Amino acid sequence: MTVREREVLHRTAHGETNAQIAAGLGVTVHAVKFHLSSIFHKLGVRNRTGAAALYLSSRGTVS
């Protein structure tokens, strides 16, 4: 997982919306959605809830 994907995942797991993540990282909402799609694929999950649960259960060490 890229550094940016880990940043997006961290923010997602802590409840930020796509718009909040985009604003915080200085990217577009479209870029956040692209990163999330890649994250879901890499983690083998279907949505942000699954990704967040996996991230939080691993204490942020998802790579």
Residue pairs with C-beta under 8 A, 6 or more apart in sequence:
1 9
1 39
1 42
1 62
1 63
4 25
4 35
5 35
5 38
5 39
5 42
6 62
6 63
7 25
8 21
8 25
8 32
8 35
8 36
8 39
9 39
9 51
9 52
9 55
9 62
10 55
10 60
11 20
11 21
11 24
11 25
12 21
12 36
12 39
12 48
12 51
12 52
12 55
13 51
13 52
13 55
13 56
13 60
16 24
18 29
18 32
18 33
18 36
19 29
21 32
22 28
22 29
22 31
22 32
25 32
36 48
36 51
39 51
40 46
40 47
40 48
40 50
40 51
43 50
43 51
43 54
43 62
45 51
45 54
54 62
55 62
